[in-house]
Amino acid sequence: MQFLNHALSMSYNSKPMLTPILVIRMVRTTILHGVCNVSTFAFGAYAGLLVSDHIQDIEGGHQYGRVAIELMKRLDAIEMIPRLYVTV
């Protein structure tokens, strides 16, 4: 999961078309294998993907953003606070 996290950071600027694939892969990995601290960012990035110009699902993006913030609080993932709040 940490590898996907770093790959997502790099792909955002260098290969933007790869970003949605990595975000969905991170969310899928979380669903299949359980949550970790990076999962909070995965759900936040998925929320950002939902509200993008291509999908425009504002309500779904809002719900996943809330899930990401609540998960961050429950896991006490303080290292993800700045990154998550920038994303959501």
TIVEXRO-632050 format. One record per residue: x, y, z of N, C-alpha, C in turn; residue number from 1; residue in one letter. Coordinates in steps of 0.001 Angstrom, whole numbers, plus 500000, padded with zeros to 6 digits. Example, Ala and Ser with C-alpha at 12.3 -4.5 7.8 and 13.67 -1.06 7.14 Angstrom:
<sites>
SITE; 513190; 494310; 507800; 512300; 495500; 507800; 513200; 496700; 507800; 1; a
SITE; 512850; 497750; 507080; 513670; 498940; 507140; 512900; 500030; 507870; 2; s
</sites>
This chain:
<sites>
SITE; 500828; 498814; 500000; 500000; 500000; 500000; 500874; 501251; 500000; 1; m
SITE; 501960; 501197; 500738; 502864; 502343; 500792; 503476; 502595; 499409; 2; q
SITE; 503764; 501534; 498678; 504293; 501685; 497321; 503293; 502414; 496431; 3; f
SITE; 502024; 502027; 496512; 500992; 502702; 495722; 500857; 504162; 496133; 4; l
SITE; 501028; 504428; 497405; 500969; 505793; 497913; 502063; 506648; 497271; 5; n
SITE; 503284; 506137; 497234; 504389; 506875; 496621; 504217; 506971; 495109; 6; h
SITE; 503738; 505907; 494496; 503507; 505930; 493054; 502441; 506960; 492686; 7; a
SITE; 501431; 507090; 493534; 500385; 508078; 493293; 500940; 509487; 493367; 8; l
SITE; 501817; 509734; 494325; 502432; 511058; 494443; 503233; 511413; 493198; 9; s
SITE; 503946; 510452; 492671; 504763; 510696; 491480; 503912; 510812; 490216; 10; m
SITE; 502880; 510009; 490113; 502087; 509996; 488878; 501208; 511233; 488743; 11; s
SITE; 500880; 511870; 489849; 499986; 513031; 489797; 500549; 514109; 488879; 12; y
SITE; 501860; 514341; 488924; 502475; 515362; 488077; 503021; 514798; 486771; 13; n
SITE; 503591; 513598; 486820; 504268; 513087; 485634; 503328; 512375; 484661; 14; s
SITE; 502401; 511570; 485167; 501471; 510818; 484312; 500060; 510906; 484908; 15; k
SITE; 499364; 512024; 484696; 498040; 512211; 485317; 497003; 511157; 484934; 16; p
SITE; 497143; 510550; 483774; 496172; 509532; 483359; 496299; 508257; 484193; 17; m
SITE; 497418; 508077; 484863; 497632; 506904; 485706; 497028; 507081; 487102; 18; l
SITE; 496786; 508323; 487492; 496304; 508625; 488840; 494995; 507911; 489190; 19; t
SITE; 493941; 507968; 488358; 492698; 507256; 488730; 492894; 505753; 488898; 20; p
SITE; 493758; 505164; 488085; 494002; 503727; 488203; 494637; 503403; 489549; 21; i
SITE; 495604; 504223; 489959; 496267; 503983; 491245; 495326; 504216; 492418; 22; l
SITE; 494486; 505236; 492319; 493524; 505510; 493400; 492563; 504341; 493553; 23; v
SITE; 492025; 503863; 492458; 491087; 502733; 492527; 491788; 501480; 493024; 24; i
SITE; 493032; 501287; 492626; 493799; 500123; 493110; 494011; 500222; 494627; 25; r
SITE; 494271; 501428; 495137; 494461; 501598; 496583; 493173; 501294; 497348; 26; m
SITE; 492048; 501775; 496837; 490768; 501516; 497500; 490447; 500024; 497436; 27; v
SITE; 490701; 499408; 496308; 490448; 497971; 496170; 491324; 497158; 497114; 28; r
SITE; 492586; 497537; 497236; 493494; 496854; 498151; 493013; 496988; 499590; 29; t
SITE; 492512; 498159; 499942; 491974; 498364; 501286; 490771; 497463; 501535; 30; t
SITE; 489893; 497365; 500558; 488701; 496539; 500720; 489074; 495058; 500843; 31; i
SITE; 490025; 494619; 500049; 490401; 493204; 500058; 491255; 492794; 501250; 32; l
SITE; 492135; 493676; 501702; 493122; 493286; 502713; 493005; 494035; 504045; 33; h
SITE; 492086; 494951; 504156; 491902; 495660; 505416; 492508; 497058; 505385; 34; g
SITE; 492184; 497810; 506410; 492594; 499215; 506457; 493965; 499380; 507096; 35; v
SITE; 494627; 500448; 506697; 495872; 500893; 507312; 495851; 502417; 507276; 36; c
SITE; 496873; 503053; 507764; 496889; 504510; 507809; 496817; 505133; 506417; 37; n
SITE; 497409; 504505; 505439; 497392; 505030; 504072; 496001; 504914; 503457; 38; v
SITE; 495169; 504042; 503986; 493808; 503885; 503482; 493019; 505180; 503606; 39; s
SITE; 493331; 505970; 504614; 492635; 507248; 504761; 492874; 508128; 503551; 40; t
SITE; 494113; 508181; 503084; 494418; 508970; 501893; 493788; 508354; 500655; 41; f
SITE; 493712; 507025; 500596; 493094; 506368; 499441; 491631; 506786; 499305; 42; a
SITE; 490894; 506795; 500402; 489497; 507211; 500342; 489368; 508700; 500054; 43; f
SITE; 490287; 509503; 500575; 490275; 510932; 500264; 490563; 511201; 498803; 44; g
SITE; 491511; 510484; 498236; 491822; 510635; 496815; 490663; 510147; 495953; 45; a
SITE; 489989; 509097; 496398; 488820; 508607; 495671; 487701; 509648; 495706; 46; y
SITE; 487550; 510324; 496835; 486567; 511409; 496931; 486904; 512508; 495931; 47; a
SITE; 488181; 512855; 495829; 488591; 513857; 494854; 488347; 513414; 493425; 48; g
SITE; 488525; 512135; 493187; 488261; 511590; 491858; 486775; 511674; 491515; 49; l
SITE; 485919; 511421; 492493; 484474; 511464; 492244; 483981; 512867; 491921; 50; l
SITE; 484565; 513884; 492518; 484103; 515256; 492270; 484830; 515915; 491104; 51; v
SITE; 485677; 515178; 490412; 486411; 515747; 489282; 485468; 516085; 488126; 52; s
SITE; 486002; 516773; 487127; 485196; 517187; 485978; 484630; 516016; 485199; 53; d
SITE; 485300; 514879; 485238; 484858; 513738; 484436; 483660; 513020; 485045; 54; h
SITE; 483627; 512902; 486364; 482571; 512124; 487019; 481487; 513027; 487605; 55; i
SITE; 481870; 514073; 488299; 480970; 515078; 488885; 479925; 514495; 489828; 56; q
SITE; 480334; 513572; 490665; 479451; 513017; 491689; 479769; 513726; 493008; 57; d
SITE; 479180; 514881; 493205; 479486; 515718; 494359; 479072; 515027; 495657; 58; i
SITE; 477881; 514457; 495686; 477389; 513802; 496902; 478248; 512593; 497270; 59; e
SITE; 478601; 511782; 496286; 479459; 510630; 496547; 480842; 511050; 497017; 60; g
SITE; 481380; 512092; 496404; 482678; 512607; 496827; 482648; 513129; 498253; 61; g
SITE; 481549; 513800; 498598; 481393; 514301; 499969; 481335; 513150; 500968; 62; h
SITE; 480611; 512110; 500634; 480492; 510961; 501538; 481832; 510253; 501720; 63; q
SITE; 482568; 510038; 500641; 483874; 509384; 500764; 484885; 510276; 501476; 64; y
SITE; 484759; 511573; 501313; 485618; 512485; 502068; 485367; 512385; 503562; 65; g
SITE; 484103; 512283; 503930; 483764; 512107; 505344; 484253; 510770; 505874; 66; r
SITE; 484149; 509721; 505051; 484667; 508406; 505439; 486169; 508498; 505685; 67; v
SITE; 486876; 509185; 504804; 488327; 509314; 504947; 488703; 510041; 506239; 68; a
SITE; 488010; 511116; 506543; 488319; 511875; 507759; 487965; 511077; 509003; 69; i
SITE; 486829; 510406; 508988; 486434; 509585; 510146; 487396; 508421; 510347; 70; e
SITE; 487832; 507799; 509266; 488796; 506702; 509359; 490130; 507199; 509908; 71; l
SITE; 490531; 508386; 509483; 491770; 508969; 509994; 491685; 509185; 511507; 72; m
SITE; 490555; 509654; 511970; 490372; 509874; 513410; 490359; 508554; 514181; 73; k
SITE; 489686; 507554; 513646; 489609; 506257; 514339; 490948; 505545; 514403; 74; r
SITE; 491734; 505661; 513322; 493045; 505009; 513288; 494131; 505849; 513957; 75; l
SITE; 493786; 507079; 514310; 494750; 508015; 514887; 495960; 508162; 513952; 76; d
SITE; 495667; 508345; 512679; 496701; 508445; 511641; 497150; 509895; 511508; 77; a
SITE; 497893; 510367; 512518; 498276; 511780; 512539; 499238; 512142; 511415; 78; i
SITE; 499974; 511170; 510885; 500899; 511477; 509798; 500167; 511763; 508486; 79; e
SITE; 498900; 511398; 508406; 498128; 511623; 507184; 497277; 512892; 507239; 80; m
SITE; 497253; 513580; 508360; 496386; 514754; 508520; 496638; 515807; 507436; 81; i
SITE; 497876; 516292; 507251; 498059; 517347; 506244; 497705; 516892; 504831; 82; p
SITE; 498111; 515703; 504480; 497870; 515206; 503131; 496381; 514984; 502879; 83; r
SITE; 495685; 514485; 503876; 494262; 514226; 503713; 493476; 515529; 503619; 84; l
SITE; 493800; 516495; 504446; 493051; 517751; 504409; 493318; 518532; 503130; 85; y
SITE; 494468; 518377; 502532; 494720; 519005; 501235; 493907; 518308; 500145; 86; v
SITE; 493773; 517008; 500258; 493055; 516229; 499251; 491551; 516408; 499373; 87; t
SITE; 491039; 516366; 500582; 489606; 516470; 500794; 489283; 517927; 500974; 88; v
</sites>
